[in-house]
């Protein structure tokens, strides 16, 4: 079942490693995905835009 969920600008949707079983499809705005490379300690950042999705790794 799908549903529309709105988040305020600057909201944290979930943290890396959280057990969130949802797939999010961006209908408006943008989302920044941030994680850290465990080997180098480098911060990895990616910007997602309308039509892109994130969430369950197997998606």
matplotlib code that plots the C-alpha trace (Angstrom):
import matplotlib.pyplot as plt

x = [0.0, 1.4, 0.7, 1.9, 4.2, 5.5, 8.7, 9.8, 12.9, 15.9, 14.1, 16.1, 14.0, 16.2, 19.7, 22.0, 21.5, 17.9, 15.4, 13.1, 11.3, 9.8, 10.7, 10.4, 9.7, 10.3, 7.3, 8.7, 11.8, 15.1, 16.8, 20.4, 21.7, 24.7, 26.9, 30.4, 32.9, 34.0, 37.5, 38.5, 36.2, 35.2, 31.7, 29.7, 26.9, 24.3, 21.4, 18.2, 15.5, 11.9, 11.2, 14.1, 13.7, 15.5, 14.9, 15.2, 18.7, 17.3, 15.0]
y = [0.0, 3.4, 6.7, 10.3, 11.5, 15.1, 16.1, 19.6, 21.0, 19.9, 16.8, 13.6, 10.8, 8.0, 7.2, 4.8, 1.3, 2.0, -0.8, 1.2, -1.1, 1.7, 2.9, 6.7, 8.2, 11.9, 13.9, 17.4, 19.0, 17.3, 14.9, 14.7, 11.3, 11.2, 8.3, 7.6, 5.3, 3.0, 2.4, 6.0, 7.9, 10.1, 11.5, 10.5, 12.8, 12.4, 14.7, 13.1, 15.0, 14.5, 11.0, 9.3, 6.9, 5.8, 3.5, -0.3, -1.3, -4.1, -1.9]
z = [0.0, -0.9, 0.9, 0.5, 3.3, 3.7, 5.4, 6.4, 4.9, 7.0, 8.4, 8.9, 7.4, 8.7, 9.7, 7.8, 9.4, 10.5, 9.8, 7.5, 5.1, 3.0, -0.5, -0.9, -4.4, -4.5, -5.9, -5.1, -3.7, -3.2, -0.7, 0.4, 1.1, 3.4, 4.5, 5.6, 3.9, 6.7, 5.2, 4.5, 6.8, 3.8, 3.8, 0.7, -0.3, -3.1, -4.1, -5.3, -7.3, -8.4, -9.7, -8.0, -5.1, -2.0, 0.9, 0.9, -0.4, -2.5, -4.4]

ax = plt.figure().add_subplot(projection="3d")
ax.plot(x, y, z, "-o")
ax.set_aspect("equal")
plt.show()
